[in-house]
Structures are given as C-alpha cells and as structure tokens.
Amino acid sequence: MKRQPTPYRSILKGTAAFGGVQVFNLLINLARGKCVALLLGPEGMGIASLFTTAGNTIQQFFSCGLNLSVVKEISEAKEQGQAGRFALAVAATRRLLRATAMAGAAFTLLAAPLLSQWTFGTDGYRWHFMAVAAVVLFTTLSNGELSILQGLHEVKRLAAASVFGAVVGLAAGVPLYYFFGYGGIVPAMVALAVATFLFYRFHTRRALPRDAARPPREGMRPLMRRMLALGIVMLVANLLGTLATYLLNIFIGQHGTLSDVGLWQAANSITNQYVGLVFSALSLDFLPRLSAIQSSNSQVRKLVNRQSEVVALVAAPLAALLILTAPLVIRVLLTREFLPLTTVIRIMGVGIFFKAVAFPMGYISFAKGDKRTFFWLEGVAGNALWLCLACLAYRLWGINGIGIAFVAVNAAFCLVYAILTRRLYQFAHSRRFLRTALPLGAALAAAFACSFVPHPWAAYGLTGLLTAAVSVYCLRGLRQRVRQS
C-alpha cells in the first residue's frame, strides 16, 4: 500500500519543490544578467531595466491584484468538490484576466509616445513601447493561468512552468542580444511572454477536469465582483507599500545623503533576494491549502501552526547563516565599497526570523476574504508603522537604525497578529510551535551578539558554532516531523 504523506511531509514537499525552483530561477537570472552585461554593457542593462520596469508596473496595475484572489476562489471550489462552482471560478478568472490584459495592452499602445518621453526623455522609443503592449497582454494572461495552477495545487506543473520560463528567458534573450544588440531587448521580452503563456495554458488544460470547460451561466457576475473587490484591496495595499518605500528614500536623501539611499537599497535588495526564496515558496504552496479550508477555524489553526513550525525551522538557519556570512555575501553580490552594510544586514537577519513567524498568520485574513482587516492591517497600519519607525531610527542611528526598525516592526506584527487572529478567528499558537520558535529566537539573538565580539576570529568562531547548533537543531526538528505518522 502506498504511504500517504503526513501533513508535515506535504508542507515540506511543497516548500522544498518551490524553494528549489526559486534557487534555480535565481541562478538563471544571475546568468542572464551576466550575459546582458557582457553583450549590451551598462547602457544596455539600463535600457533593459527601464523597459522591464515599465512593463511590470503597467501589468501589475492593470491586473488589479487578481492573482491571489483567483488562487483563493479556485482553491475553495476545488476543496468543496462542486464541479459547477469550480467551472464558474475558472471561467470568471479567464474572463477577468482577458479584460484586464486587453486594457493594459491598449493603455500601453496609446501611451507609447508618452511612456517613451517619460522613460527616456525622447519619443524615439515609442515603437518599442508599442511592442511592450504584447508583453503586458501575454504576461497578464500567463499570470492568470499560473494562478489557476496554484489554486489547483499542481506542484509539479507549477515547478515545471517556472523552470521553463527561466530557461526560455535565457535561451531567447542571449541570441537576440548577440545578433541585434539593443534592438533585441524588447523582442526577447515578447518571446518570453508568449512562450510562457503557451506553456502555462497547455499545463492548465491538462490539469483542469473536463467539467471546467462547461461553466454554468448563473453566478458569473457576483463571483467576478467578489474577486475584483479582493484583488483591488491587494493592489491598493501593494501600492501603499511602494509609496512607503518611495517616501523613505526621499526622507533618507533629504536628511542624509544619496549615498545612504544607495546603501539602504543595496542592503534591502540583498535581504530580499536571500530570504525571498523561503517566502516565495510559502506563498505559492501555503495560500492554496489555507484558502481551501478557510471556513473551518480549527483546521486553519492546525495548518497555520504546522506551517509556522516548518517556516521557523527553515528560516532560522538561513538567518543565522546570513549573520555569519554577511561580509562574504556583500563581496559576492556587491563590492568591497558596500562592506559598511555588514552591521545592518546582520540586524535584518534577526528581523527575517520575526517576519517568518508573522508571515503565516498574515495570510489568514486574506484567505478568509476579510478585506477590511487585511487592508487596514497590511496596507495601512503596517506601512505607516514601518515608515514612521524607519524615519525616526534613521535620524537616531543612520542606516543601522533602519535595520533596527525592520526588526521592531516585524516583532511588533508578530504580537499584533497573535492578538487579532485570536480575537477574530480563534487562532492561537500551539505549545509545540512556541517550544520551537522561542529557543531559535534566543539562539539568533546570541549569534547576532557574538558577531560583535572585538576579536574577529573569536567573533566568527562563536557565531559559527551557534549557526551550526541552530542548523543541527532545525534539521533534526524537520526530520522528526517528516517521520511522524
């Protein structure tokens, strides 16, 4: 008899699969960036970055934050086993995404001369932006198909699709850059967008049951309105986050130096790349499973506690390793000129652990469709608290102060989430999670303190021993949970 996966085994399987894909994508992106640097030079990299940023911004705005709301609806429909509702959710998803994709593409076409002027200071790139309209169209459609696969929890197909997109981006881009130089930048973007859409659509058709092709007519508009309302809340929350980042950069530039702005952006980029592997895997795998059982508070409590244990056991050794190797990471990803960032990156390593603890709780309100709580907590309170503390801490302690604010905000939100989720959804952390997380938090604090020992060899030795101890503890904890029946 085939052994059924345990809850912990299922969580780790999804996290490992998506985490491995994220590592592969990161390596491919680094290779592609290297090829762009060699074939196009700094100016070409700048042009490619501007086109990519413009296309992504337009696409994200016109997609109306629908991707996660699609995942929620598809997951719930699948869990309930109602063929009619499932077919309705798929049809509503595709209708909404077609409309938003066409709107984004039409905007890009009509605004191409203005986009060229705003981006490059000349209208000489208007034809390039007209081609970017195709990128916006097919990327929006691709993300819709990706959200359907995510809602179906098709782990293997999602992993294959992500790998395919990364490989196509490298295989299509390099020859075009080589033969056409700057003229190959936008064609490479179009080729990637079209190929990715076709690949996603193929896998979605293979994954969907036949009943999904015959959706009922009733209930389409209410479902679309519900999905759009939740998506717009997500969009506005993300825009507030972008605004907070922008205002923080302005504050640093006005009360400090432009060099400080660059240093903070570099530190933030390193931290996001480093820990983004875990959080990307969590969002891809965890949200569909949580959305599927969101109506049962007892099941939500069990799932979030299990996920929190796994995330803590995975994030803690990564955070400890970042504290230990911060100077090496800076040398590899940046240059020696950025070594003053060592302290702030180590501080943010501690904050990463608090963020990991808060992350699963933060999804509860979204999975339950509680738009008001999600918006005011994630969109308004979170960004306002971060902006205020970061600005205050920068005035007091410089760049290192922003790292301190990062730790304080994430620690505060662990407490806020714990209080609100208990009150609104009867959620509480289990004793097992607390016995896992509290010692890990103390060990990380000790590793951070040891990194400031005056003698370098003693500092690295003590921090290294604590990192090794945390890693062994977490590995044993993960193995113990996998073996549970």
N, C-alpha and C positions, 0 to 999 in steps of 0.2 A: 504494500500500500504506500502511495506517495505521501510523504510527510508534508503536512500543511504548515505554512510559515507562521511563526508566532507573531504577535503584534510588534514586538521589538525587532524581530528579524525583518518584517515588512518595512518598518521605518528605516532601518539601516540599509536595506536593499535599495530603496528609493533614493536615500541620501547619498549612498556610495555611487549609484549609477549617474545621478545628475551631477554630483561633485566631480566624478571622473570626467564627464563631458565638459564641465566648466574648465577644468585644468587643460584638457585638450584644446578647447577653444582659445584659452589664454595663450597657449604656446603657438597656435596657428596665427593668432592676431599679432603676436610679437614677431613672428617670421614675416608676415605680410607687411608690418610696419618697417621692418628692416629692408625688405625689397623696395618699398616705396622710397625709403631714404636713399638707397643706392641708385635707383633708376630715375627718380624725379628730383632728388635733392631737397633742401629745406623749403624752397619756394613751392615745389610740387606738393610736399607734405602739407604746407599751409593751405594751398588751394583745395586739396582733397579734404582736409579737415573742415573747411568752410562749407563746401558742398554737402558733406555728410551731416554736419551740424544743422544746416538749414533744412535739409530733407527730413531729418529726425524730428526737429522741432515742429514742422508743419504736420507730419504724420501723427505725432503724439497728440497734438492739439485736436486735430480733426477726428481721431479715433475715439475721442470723448471718454477715455478711460474705460472703454467697454471690455477690455480683455479679461480683467479679473471678475467682472460681473458675469461674463459669459461662463467662466470656469465654475462659478457658484451655481448658476442655473443648470448647466449640463450635469454637474456632479449630483445635485439634488434629484434631477429627473432620472438619472441612471440608478441611484440608490432606491428610489421608490418603485422602480420596475414598471412604470406606466409608459407603454410604448407611445401612446398619443402625446403625452406631455413631453417625452423625450424628443419625438419628431418635431413638435412645435418649437422646442428650445433651439434645435439645430437650424430650423428654417428661419426663426426670428433672428438668430445670430447672423446668418448669412445675409439676410435682407438688410439688417442694420449696418453690417460692415461694408456691403456693396454701396450703400448710400453714403456713408462717411468717407469711403475710399474715393468715390467719384467726386465728392465735394472737395476733398483735399487736393485731388489731381486738378480739378477745374480752377481752384484758387491758385495753384502753382503756375498753371498755364497763363492765366490772366495777369498775375502779378509778376511774371518773369522779368520784365524790364525793371520794375521797382526793386525786386529781390537782387537783381544784378547790381543796381545802383547802390543799394544799401550795403551789400556784402563786399563789393569790390570797388565801389566808387566810380563805376562806369557801366554803361548798358551793353558793353561788348560781350557779356556772358549770358545774354537773355536766351539764346538758343540752347545753351547748356541747361538753364533752369527749366526750359520747356521739356527737356528730356528728363529732368529730375521729377517731373509730374508723373512719369511712368513708375519711377522708384516709389513715390508716395502711394500710388494706386496699388501696386503689387505687394508692397511691404504691409500695408494695412490689411489686405486680403490674406496674406500669409499669416499675420498675427492672429487673425480670426480662426483660421484652420488650426493653428498651434493651440489656441485656447480650447478648441473642441477636443483635441487630443489630450490636453491637460485635464479637462473635465472628465474625460473617459478614463483617466489614469493609465494611459497607454505608455508605460515607462520605456519599453524597448523602442517603440516608434518615435517617441519624443527624443530619446537619445540619438537615434539614427538620423533624425531630421536635423538636429543641432550640429552633429558632426558633418553632415552633408553640406549645410550652409557654410560652415567654416572652410571646408575643403574647396568648395566652388569659389568662394571669395578669393582664395589664394590662387587657384588654378586659372580662373578667368582674369583676375586682375593683373598678374605678373606679365603674361604675354602682351596684353593691351598696353600696359605701361611701357614695355620694352619697344614695341613697334610704333606706337603713336605718341609717346611722351605724355604731356599734359592733356592732349586730346583724348587719351584713353581713360581718363579718370571717371567721367560720367558714364560712358559705355560699360565700364566694369561694374559700376553701381547698378545699372539697369539689368545687366546679365545676371548678377547675383540675385536681384529682387525677383526676376521672372523665374529663374531656375528654382529658387527656394519655394515660391508659391506652387509651382507644378509638383514639386516633391511632396510638400505638405498636403496638397489636395489629393494626391494619389494615396497617401497613407491614411488620410481621413476617410476616403471612400472605402478603403479596405477594412477600416476599424468599425465603421458605422453599421448597425444592423439594417436589413432591407426595409424594415418598417419606417426608418427615419426618412426614407425618400417620399413618404406619403403623409405629410403633416395634416392635421385637421385644420379647418379654416377658423373655427371659433377660438377665441382667446389670444390671437396673434398680437393685436394692438395693446391690450393691457400688459402682456409679457414684455413687449418691446419698450413700453413706457417705464416699466419697473427696472429693466436692465439699463436703460438710458439714464434714469434718475440716479441709480447707484454708481454708474460709470462717471457721471458728471461730478458727483461728490469726490470720487477718487481723483479725477482730473484737477479739480479746484485745490484739493489737498496737496497734490504734487506741485501745482503752480505756486502755492504758498511756500512750499519748501524751497523752490527755485528762487522766489523773491527773498526769502530769509538769507539764502546764500549770497545773493547779489548785494543786499544791504550790509551784510557782514563784511564783504570785500570792500565796499565803499567806506565803511567805518574804519577798517584797518588802513586803507590808503590815505584817509584824511587825518587820522590820529597817529599814524605811524609812517611807514614808508611803502613804496611799491615793491621793494624787495621783500618786505614782510608778507605782502599779498601773495607773491610768488612762492615763498617758503610754505605758507599755510596751504596753498593749493597743492603743492607737491606732497606735503605730509598727508593731506586728505586723500589724494589720489592713491598713494601707496597703501594706506589703510583700507580703502575701499576695494582695491584690487586684491589685497591679501585675504580679507575676510569675506569679500563678495562671493567667493566660491561656496562658502557654507550657506549664506543667506539666499543665494540664487537657488541652490539645491532645495533648501527648506521651502521656499515659496512655490517651486514647481511641484513638489511632491506632497507637501503638507496641506495646502489650501484645498485641493480637491477632496481629500479624505475628510477634512474638517467640515467642509460645506455639505458633504453627503449626510452627515449625522448631526447637523447643527440644531435640529429640533429637539434633541434629547440632551438635557444638561448633564445627565450622569455619564453618557457616552462622551460628550465633549470634555468633561473633567478627566476621564481616563485617558483619552487620546492626547490632550494637551500636556498632561503630566508625563506621559511616556515620551512624547516628543521633546519636552523640556529636558528630561534626563539625558536623552541622546544628544541634544544640541549642546548641553553643558559639557558632556564628556568629549565631544568633538572640538568645541570652541576653546576649552581651557588649555590643552596642549598647544594649539595654534597661537593663542595669545601669549603663552609663556615663551614659545619659540620666537615670536616677534620681539618680545622684551630682550631676549638673549642676543638675537642676531640683528638688531636694528641698524647698527653701523654697516654691517655687510649688505643688508637689503638696500640701504641708501647708495652704497657704492655700485651695486649691480644695476639698480633701476635708474639712478641719477648719476651724480658725480660727487667728488670729494667736497666740492663747494657747498653741498647741502648737508654735510655732517652735523652742523648745528641743530638739525632736526631730530637728532638721536633721542633727546630727552622727551620731546613732545610725542614722538612715535611710541616710545615706551609707555608714556602716560596713557595714550589712546589704546595701547594693548590691554590695559586694565579695563578701560571703558568697553572694549569689544565684548568682554565676558558679560558685563551687565546688559549690554544690548542683546546678546544671545539669550539671556534669561527672559528678557521682556518680549522678545520677538514672537514666540508662540501665543502669548496672551493677547498681543496686539491684533491678531487675526480673528479673535473670537467675535468681536462686534461686526466686522465686515462679513464673516461667514454667515452670521445671523441676519444680515441685511439691516442692521441697526445704523442707519445712515447718520442720524443726529449724533450719536455717541462717537462714531468713527470720525466724523468731520470735526467736531469741536475738540476732541481729544488729540487725534493725529494731525489734523490740518491746522487748527488754530492754536491750541494750548501748547502742543509740542514744539512748533516752530517759533512761537512767541517766547517761550521759556528758553529755548536754545539761543535765539538772537540776543535776548537781554543778558543772559549769563555769559555768553561768549564775548560780547562787547565789554561788559564790566570786567571780566577776567583778563581780557587783553590789556585794558588800561592799567590793571594792577600788576600783571606778571608777563606781559608780552605774549609771544607765540605760545610759550608753555602754558600760559593761562587759558588759551583756547582748548588745549588738551584737557586741562583740569575741568573746564566747563563741560566737555564731552563726557567725562566720567560722571560728573554731578548730574547732568540731565538724564543719562541712561539709568543711573542708580535711582534717581527720583521716580522715573517712569516705572521701574520695577515695583516700587511701592504703590504708585498710583494705580497701575494696572491690577495689582493684587487686591486693592480695596474696591475698585469699581467693578471688577469682574465677579467678586464675591457678592457684592450688593445686587448687581443687575442679572447675573447668570448663575448664581450659586456655585461659582468656581472657587476652588481652594487648592493650593499646592499640597501634595502628599508628603508624608513624613519621609518617604524614600527619596523624593526629589530634594528635600531640604538637607537630608544627610549626605546627599551627593554634592549639592551646589555650595553649601557653606564651607566645607573644608577646601574645595577648589578655589573659592574666592579668597580665602585666607592664604593659601599657598601662592596665588598670583600676587597678592599684596606683598608677601615676603620676598618673592622673586624680584619684584619691582624695587623694593627697598635695598636688596643686595646688589642691584646693578649700580648703586651709588657709593658702594664701598670705595674708599680712596685708592687703594692699590688695585690696578687693573686686573692682574692675574687672579687676585682673591675675589674680585667682583665677578669676573667671568666664571670662576670655579664654583662659587656658591650659587650663582644664578643658573649655571648649567646643571648642578646637582638637583636643584629644585625643579627645573624643567624636565629632567629625566624622571624624577619621582612622580610629577604630575602626569607625564606621558604613560608611565607604567600603571599608575592607578586608574587612569581613564581607559587604557586598553583592557585591563582586567575587568573593569566595570562593563564595558561593551561586550566582551566575550561572555560574561556571566549572564547578561540579559539575552543574548542571542541563544544561549543554551536552554533558557527557560522553556518549559512546556506550556 
